[in-house]
Amino acid sequence: MISLTNFSLPATFLCAAFLCGAARLADAAPEAVLAPVVEVKGSVSLTGGGMARSANLRAGGTLAEGSTITAAPESRVLFSPVPGVTVSGHAESTVSLVRMAVAKSGGAVQSRDVRLGLAAGTLSFSTDKRTSSTTTFAVETLRGTLSAQGAVGSVAIDGSCVHVASLSGKMAFKPTGSAGAISIPPGSYVTICAEGATVRILMVNVVASTVTEYNSDGVQVASRAAEAQDLESARGLFEVTLGHVVSVVGYGLLGAESVAEITTTLTTINQVFAAAGLAPVEATAVGTSTPVARTDSESATTPTLSSGSANPANTSGQVISRER
């Protein structure tokens, strides 16, 4: 008979087989994180997230999972739910922070998970391509859920309708109750509206100059060439999205690859607009008709973004600067 009284396994074996494995599993579990507030303009209130009462939000503060932020008229907040993701809650918007979590293993980030809820107003976002492989981002609305990866866009609620604009990356909208999702290419504008018991979904793909209609299951039912009024309907949300990009680029929160794709998309959009006899898309703050200030240069460490206007009077394009 073999005695095990003085028998012991090497510590490294025990670690590899039991203790270290358990530690790695625990280490990789997602943990809720705080979102730093980058900028506040006007009046933005904060409720929930463990707070006993509402408070006015200030730049330099943080937001906790479970919080709800509400921006007053002519107000806006810019925050970063997780590294690589930035969000603007625009004037008269109500945004809930449903999920903000990061999972790490051995000190390396395994995943970043952001889920927001938009109850009113307009929300713009950017999910940097540098972190897109480990980041999931979603916005819940009354008509369904928008998901995005390495993308820049906006979501807006207007009555019973939801509007989505995409300037870069991969985006998809899954209508409520649908088994499938509608892919939204860069340079597209989508409207999801309830008309009685029917949900109507229209996508204006400005880059392709097409209009496609989908049913509530996300199945294509019709398509036609885009007309000038279709293109013009996309202008507002495109310009709001560019206003968000202005701030993000100004703070150095968006990588060169993302900026390059936005520039390419914007150049094509403005070529299509020019061909239709329309003015070029300009970066505009939500709730106003005033274009965001521009300069001729940007700091050497910050990527620049050309508007790519096809207007012969501005063939060199303009550089969007940080919003002042």
QUITA-V73424 format. One line per field, one symbol per residue. ss: DSSP state (H for helix, E for strand, L for the rest). phi: phi as a letter, one per 40 degrees, with the letter a starting at -180 (. if undefined). burial: # if it has 24 or more other C-alpha atoms within 12 Angstrom, else .. A space follows every 50 residues. Layout:
ss = ???
phi = ???
burial = ???
This chain:
ss = LLLLLLLLLLHHHHHHHHHHHHHHHHHLLLEELLEEEEEEELLEEEEELL LLLLEELLLLLEELLLEEEEELLLLEEEEELLLLEEEEELLLLEEEEEEE EEEEELLEEEEEEEEEEEEEEEEEEEELHHHHHHEEEEEEELLEEEEEEE EEEEEEEELLEEEEEEEEEEEEEEELLLLLLEEELLLEEEEEEEELLEEE EEEEELLLLEEEEELLLLLEEEEEELLHHHHHHHHHHHHHHHHHHHHHHH LLLLLHHHHHHHHHHHHHHHHHHHHLLLLLLLLELLLLLLELLEELLLLL LLLLLELLLLLHHHLLLLEELLLL
phi = .ccbdbcacddccdcccbccccccccccccbcbcbcccabbgbbbbbggg ccacaccbcgcbbbdgcbbbccdfbabbabdadgbbbbccdfbbbbccaa abbbaggcccabbbbbbbcagbbbaabcccbccbbbbabcbcbibcbaaf bbaabbbbgcbbbbbbbagbbabbcdgccbbccbcdgbbbbbbcbgcbbb bbbcccccfbbbbbcccgccbaaaccbdccccccddcccccccccdcccc cgbbccccccccccccdcdcccccccgbcccbcbccgbbcccdbbcabcc cbcbbccgdccdcaccgbbcbccc
burial = ..............................###########.#####.#. .....###...############.########################## ###.....#####################.##.################# ########.#################....#############.....## ##################.......#...##################### #####.##################...#.########...##.#...... .##########.....#######.
